[in-house]
Amino acid sequence: MRRGLLIVALLLGACESEAPSTQEAAEPGDAVPATVEAPPPERAVEVVADATAIEHGQALVSQYQCNRCHDIAGVEPPELDYDCAGCHQQILAGTFEATAEELAQWQGRLQSLDEVPSLTHTDRFSRAWVASFLPDAHDVRPNLSASMPRFAMPPADAEAIAAFLVPTAEPPAPKRGDAERGRALLESKGCASCHRMTGVPSLAARPTPEPLAADVLALGQKMAPDLRFARDRMRPASLVAWIVDPKAVKPDASMPALGVTHSEAADIAAYLLEAELQPAPLGQVPVLPPVLERAVTYAEVHERIFGKICRHCHSDPNVVIGDGGPGYDGGFGFPKRAFDLSTYEGLRSGSLDDHGKRRSVFKDVNGQPRIVAHLLARHAEVAGQPVDGVRGMPLGLPPIPMDDIVLLKTWIEQGRKKGPA
């Protein structure tokens, strides 16, 4: 039962987008440039990765705890206490060690990390894209609630991990097809039933030539990436092979084969690689409402925010009887912060800074208490807006609603007292 106590925190609330950089934040509503993104220049063909880099990258995958969410070829899965996706999947399957009442409660509240892409047969990806993506992740799969966390990862580590995941030489690029025919095929084959491709005129959402089983379609829709990223993510030869038969490339692929010939796949790939792309639209960052006039208690803030999701990654392991989470013990490239949100006393004691010294989470950062600034930064990340020096929280998960953030800010301004239990 010790893991049951640990995971409740995550399951009580929404549990995912892969996001931004560190510049002065743009104001909501700033105009998006009307320029068109040109097709990428011809890139160098990738050769076999360096053996030393591959070995180092394999060790780094475990160090950065990538296996907490992903099944990775050549990497052992973690213990269940550290297996975020595995815990969720066991709960949904009813095999997690808990009472029937607890399972039923958690199953009704679990909202993410039930389906996570495995990192197998990853040599279909561009090694250069993997290396650029890991330190500055953005949302690739718009229909998944959670996204890739923004790791604290230097470029050299990202390059080593990319060498491990994509060690092979790149196959010769196939003969380029006809992009105009490719767009027509994207529509006639029903690709828009699952995929979107931002930056091009909307694809007509037509059914697939052969009807898909409901569960196959639902999984495909959830896992489908935005096709605007295909030109950077995929090696051209792998892209064609994937379009013909995804499961021949990756046996556990969620995308079904749609009866596409090699010639048709070359045409579709040509469109994905060559179509003019408008810049990705920036989302709107909601405005934080004014502080409330009514009294707000710690108990209310804990119920709405800290006890709902935050304490899963920020808890004293002695309190939750298990893993304290990367926000307490360190992980994903972050040092130990020892920030405990499972108790009032833990919140008031603050977190460790980069030098291991205690700091208040209520001190002003970007005009807000530090803890509020982190929650607001997650809204900016999801909107694609740049953020100045603050990493959005919750890491890789949907933003905390603004009505809950203003509740927290109100409590802080009212003296952040514990109040009645």
FENNOR-V679103 format. One record per residue. N is the residue number from 1. RES is the residue in one small letter. SS is DSSP state (H for helix, E for strand, - for the rest). PHI is phi in radians with two decimals (999 if undefined). BURIAL is # if it has 16 or more other ideal C-beta (glycine too) atoms within 10 Angstrom, else .. Layout:
N,RES,SS,PHI,BURIAL + N,RES,SS,PHI,BURIAL
//
This chain:
1,m,-,999,. + 2,r,H,-1.09,. + 3,r,H,-1.29,# + 4,g,H,-1.04,# + 5,l,H,-1.14,. + 6,l,H,-1.10,# + 7,i,H,-1.52,# + 8,v,H,-0.95,# + 9,a,H,-1.01,# + 10,l,H,-1.23,# + 11,l,H,-1.40,# + 12,l,-,-1.26,# + 13,g,-,-2.45,# + 14,a,-,-1.18,# + 15,c,-,-1.86,# + 16,e,-,999,# + 17,s,-,999,# + 18,e,-,-1.81,# + 19,a,-,-2.24,# + 20,p,-,-1.59,# + 21,s,-,-2.18,. + 22,t,-,-2.21,. + 23,q,-,-2.32,. + 24,e,-,-1.12,. + 25,a,-,-1.17,# + 26,a,-,-1.31,# + 27,e,-,-1.33,. + 28,p,-,-0.98,. + 29,g,-,1.59,. + 30,d,-,-0.98,. + 31,a,-,-1.16,. + 32,v,-,-1.58,. + 33,p,-,-0.95,. + 34,a,-,-1.57,. + 35,t,-,-1.25,. + 36,v,E,-1.89,. + 37,e,E,-1.33,. + 38,a,-,-1.25,. + 39,p,-,-0.95,. + 40,p,-,-1.09,. + 41,p,-,-1.15,. + 42,e,-,-1.03,. + 43,r,-,-1.73,. + 44,a,-,-1.17,. + 45,v,-,-1.23,. + 46,e,-,-1.42,# + 47,v,-,-1.68,. + 48,v,-,-1.04,. + 49,a,-,-1.24,# + 50,d,-,-1.15,. + 51,a,H,-1.08,. + 52,t,H,-1.14,. + 53,a,H,-1.14,# + 54,i,H,-1.07,# + 55,e,H,-1.11,. + 56,h,H,-1.13,# + 57,g,H,-1.09,# + 58,q,H,-1.08,# + 59,a,H,-1.16,. + 60,l,H,-1.18,# + 61,v,H,-1.01,# + 62,s,H,-1.26,. + 63,q,H,-1.07,. + 64,y,-,-1.49,# + 65,q,-,1.06,# + 66,c,H,-1.05,# + 67,n,H,-1.37,# + 68,r,H,-1.16,# + 69,c,-,-2.05,# + 70,h,-,-1.90,# + 71,d,-,-1.38,. + 72,i,E,-2.24,# + 73,a,-,-1.03,. + 74,g,-,1.50,. + 75,v,-,-2.23,# + 76,e,-,-1.20,. + 77,p,-,-1.19,. + 78,p,-,-1.39,# + 79,e,-,-1.08,. + 80,l,H,-1.04,# + 81,d,H,-1.01,. + 82,y,H,-1.90,# + 83,d,-,-1.74,# + 84,c,H,-1.05,# + 85,a,H,-1.17,# + 86,g,H,-1.07,# + 87,c,H,-1.06,# + 88,h,H,-1.08,# + 89,q,H,-1.17,# + 90,q,H,-1.18,# + 91,i,H,-1.10,# + 92,l,H,-1.11,. + 93,a,H,-1.38,. + 94,g,-,1.38,. + 95,t,-,-1.80,. + 96,f,-,-1.22,# + 97,e,-,-1.27,. + 98,a,-,-2.90,# + 99,t,-,-1.32,. + 100,a,H,-1.06,. + 101,e,H,-1.16,. + 102,e,H,-1.13,# + 103,l,H,-1.04,# + 104,a,H,-1.08,. + 105,q,H,-1.13,. + 106,w,H,-1.20,# + 107,q,H,-1.06,# + 108,g,H,-1.30,. + 109,r,H,-1.90,. + 110,l,-,-1.21,# + 111,q,-,-2.21,# + 112,s,-,-2.72,# + 113,l,-,1.05,# + 114,d,-,-1.50,# + 115,e,-,-2.20,# + 116,v,-,-2.38,# + 117,p,-,-1.12,# + 118,s,-,-1.39,# + 119,l,E,-1.79,# + 120,t,-,-2.16,. + 121,h,-,0.90,. + 122,t,H,-1.39,# + 123,d,H,-1.30,# + 124,r,H,-1.34,# + 125,f,E,-1.46,# + 126,s,-,-1.33,# + 127,r,H,-1.08,# + 128,a,H,-1.11,. + 129,w,H,-1.15,# + 130,v,H,-1.00,# + 131,a,H,-1.12,# + 132,s,H,-1.43,# + 133,f,H,-1.35,# + 134,l,H,-1.03,# + 135,p,-,-1.36,# + 136,d,-,-2.49,# + 137,a,-,-1.15,# + 138,h,-,-2.36,# + 139,d,-,-1.34,# + 140,v,-,-1.69,# + 141,r,-,-1.95,# + 142,p,-,-1.15,. + 143,n,-,-1.68,. + 144,l,-,-1.56,# + 145,s,-,-1.24,# + 146,a,-,-1.77,# + 147,s,-,-2.34,# + 148,m,-,-1.10,# + 149,p,-,-1.15,# + 150,r,-,-1.50,# + 151,f,-,-1.19,# + 152,a,-,-1.61,. + 153,m,-,-2.32,# + 154,p,-,-1.22,. + 155,p,H,-0.96,. + 156,a,H,-1.11,. + 157,d,H,-1.19,# + 158,a,H,-1.09,# + 159,e,H,-1.18,# + 160,a,H,-1.19,# + 161,i,H,-1.11,# + 162,a,H,-1.08,# + 163,a,H,-1.14,# + 164,f,H,-1.19,# + 165,l,H,-1.31,# + 166,v,-,-2.26,# + 167,p,-,-1.44,# + 168,t,-,-1.47,. + 169,a,-,-1.27,. + 170,e,-,-1.34,# + 171,p,-,-1.14,# + 172,p,-,-1.01,. + 173,a,-,-1.16,. + 174,p,-,-1.27,# + 175,k,-,-1.06,. + 176,r,-,-1.22,. + 177,g,-,-1.50,# + 178,d,-,-1.77,# + 179,a,H,-1.16,# + 180,e,H,-1.12,. + 181,r,H,-1.11,# + 182,g,H,-1.08,# + 183,r,H,-1.14,# + 184,a,H,-1.06,. + 185,l,H,-1.22,# + 186,l,H,-0.98,# + 187,e,H,-1.39,. + 188,s,H,-1.20,. + 189,k,-,-1.50,# + 190,g,-,1.33,# + 191,c,H,-1.08,# + 192,a,H,-1.30,# + 193,s,H,-1.09,# + 194,c,-,-2.10,# + 195,h,-,-1.67,# + 196,r,-,-2.03,# + 197,m,-,-2.37,# + 198,t,-,-1.20,. + 199,g,-,1.73,# + 200,v,-,-2.19,# + 201,p,-,-0.96,. + 202,s,-,-0.95,. + 203,l,-,-1.39,# + 204,a,-,-1.18,. + 205,a,-,-1.51,. + 206,r,-,-1.91,. + 207,p,-,-1.18,. + 208,t,-,-1.17,# + 209,p,-,-0.94,. + 210,e,-,-1.95,. + 211,p,-,-0.99,. + 212,l,-,-1.71,# + 213,a,-,-1.03,. + 214,a,H,-1.01,. + 215,d,H,-1.23,. + 216,v,H,-1.14,. + 217,l,H,-1.15,# + 218,a,H,-1.10,. + 219,l,H,-1.18,# + 220,g,H,-1.06,# + 221,q,H,-1.14,. + 222,k,H,-1.20,. + 223,m,H,-1.61,# + 224,a,-,-1.12,# + 225,p,-,-1.38,# + 226,d,-,-1.19,# + 227,l,H,-1.25,# + 228,r,H,-1.12,# + 229,f,H,-1.56,# + 230,a,H,-1.05,# + 231,r,H,-1.15,# + 232,d,H,-1.62,. + 233,r,H,-1.31,# + 234,m,E,-1.83,# + 235,r,-,-1.24,# + 236,p,H,-0.94,# + 237,a,H,-1.13,. + 238,s,H,-1.19,# + 239,l,H,-1.09,# + 240,v,H,-1.10,# + 241,a,H,-1.06,# + 242,w,H,-1.11,# + 243,i,H,-1.12,# + 244,v,H,-1.18,# + 245,d,-,-2.73,# + 246,p,H,-0.98,# + 247,k,H,-1.25,. + 248,a,H,-1.27,. + 249,v,H,-1.52,# + 250,k,-,-2.47,# + 251,p,-,-0.97,. + 252,d,-,-1.70,. + 253,a,-,-1.04,# + 254,s,-,-1.47,# + 255,m,-,-1.46,# + 256,p,-,-1.45,# + 257,a,-,-1.28,. + 258,l,-,-2.02,# + 259,g,-,1.22,. + 260,v,-,-1.58,# + 261,t,-,-1.33,. + 262,h,H,-1.09,. + 263,s,H,-1.14,. + 264,e,H,-1.15,# + 265,a,H,-1.10,# + 266,a,H,-1.10,# + 267,d,H,-1.16,# + 268,i,H,-1.10,# + 269,a,H,-1.07,# + 270,a,H,-1.05,# + 271,y,H,-1.18,# + 272,l,H,-1.10,# + 273,l,H,-1.50,# + 274,e,H,-1.99,# + 275,a,-,-1.02,# + 276,e,-,-1.18,. + 277,l,E,-1.97,# + 278,q,E,-1.28,# + 279,p,-,-0.98,. + 280,a,-,-1.06,# + 281,p,-,-1.17,. + 282,l,-,-1.41,# + 283,g,-,-1.37,. + 284,q,-,-1.66,. + 285,v,-,-1.53,# + 286,p,-,-1.05,. + 287,v,-,-1.47,. + 288,l,-,-1.24,# + 289,p,-,-1.11,. + 290,p,-,-1.14,. + 291,v,-,-1.04,. + 292,l,-,-1.36,. + 293,e,-,-1.50,. + 294,r,-,-1.38,. + 295,a,-,-1.29,. + 296,v,-,-2.12,# + 297,t,-,-1.77,# + 298,y,H,-1.05,# + 299,a,H,-1.02,. + 300,e,H,-1.20,# + 301,v,H,-1.12,# + 302,h,H,-1.11,# + 303,e,H,-1.16,. + 304,r,H,-1.44,# + 305,i,H,-2.22,# + 306,f,H,-1.09,# + 307,g,-,-1.38,# + 308,k,-,-1.53,# + 309,i,-,-2.61,# + 310,c,H,-1.11,# + 311,r,H,-1.25,# + 312,h,H,-1.13,# + 313,c,-,-1.74,# + 314,h,-,-2.29,# + 315,s,-,-2.51,# + 316,d,-,-1.09,# + 317,p,H,-1.04,# + 318,n,H,-1.25,. + 319,v,H,-1.47,# + 320,v,H,-1.56,# + 321,i,-,1.01,. + 322,g,-,3.01,# + 323,d,-,-1.32,# + 324,g,-,-1.34,# + 325,g,-,1.59,# + 326,p,H,-1.09,# + 327,g,H,-1.35,# + 328,y,H,-1.95,# + 329,d,H,-1.47,# + 330,g,-,1.66,# + 331,g,E,2.64,# + 332,f,-,1.01,# + 333,g,-,1.59,# + 334,f,E,-1.65,# + 335,p,-,-1.29,. + 336,k,-,-1.11,. + 337,r,-,-1.84,# + 338,a,-,0.87,# + 339,f,-,-1.76,# + 340,d,-,-1.90,# + 341,l,-,-1.81,# + 342,s,-,-1.46,# + 343,t,-,-2.40,# + 344,y,H,-1.08,# + 345,e,H,-1.10,. + 346,g,H,-1.12,# + 347,l,H,-1.08,# + 348,r,H,-1.18,. + 349,s,H,-1.35,. + 350,g,-,1.36,# + 351,s,E,-2.27,# + 352,l,E,-1.52,# + 353,d,-,-1.48,. + 354,d,-,-1.15,. + 355,h,-,-1.83,. + 356,g,-,1.40,. + 357,k,-,-1.77,. + 358,r,E,-1.19,. + 359,r,E,-2.42,. + 360,s,-,-1.37,. + 361,v,-,-1.51,# + 362,f,-,-1.83,# + 363,k,-,-1.18,. + 364,d,E,-1.13,. + 365,v,E,-2.41,# + 366,n,-,0.94,# + 367,g,-,1.42,. + 368,q,E,-2.36,# + 369,p,E,-0.98,# + 370,r,H,-0.84,# + 371,i,H,-1.14,# + 372,v,H,-1.24,# + 373,a,H,-1.05,# + 374,h,H,-1.14,# + 375,l,H,-1.22,# + 376,l,H,-1.21,# + 377,a,H,-1.08,# + 378,r,H,-1.14,# + 379,h,H,-1.08,# + 380,a,H,-1.15,# + 381,e,H,-1.05,# + 382,v,H,-1.11,# + 383,a,-,-1.36,# + 384,g,-,1.41,# + 385,q,-,-1.50,# + 386,p,-,-1.21,. + 387,v,-,-2.20,# + 388,d,-,-1.65,. + 389,g,-,1.25,. + 390,v,-,-2.24,# + 391,r,-,-1.55,# + 392,g,-,-1.18,# + 393,m,-,-2.27,# + 394,p,-,-1.29,# + 395,l,-,-1.10,# + 396,g,-,1.30,# + 397,l,-,-2.04,# + 398,p,-,-1.03,# + 399,p,-,-1.11,# + 400,i,-,-1.18,# + 401,p,-,-0.98,. + 402,m,H,-1.05,# + 403,d,H,-1.11,. + 404,d,H,-1.38,# + 405,i,H,-1.14,# + 406,v,H,-1.21,# + 407,l,H,-1.08,# + 408,l,H,-1.09,# + 409,k,H,-1.10,# + 410,t,H,-1.07,# + 411,w,H,-1.06,# + 412,i,H,-1.11,# + 413,e,H,-1.21,. + 414,q,-,-1.48,. + 415,g,-,1.94,. + 416,r,-,0.75,# + 417,k,-,-1.52,. + 418,k,-,-1.25,. + 419,g,-,1.21,. + 420,p,-,-1.21,. + 421,a,-,-1.18,.
//
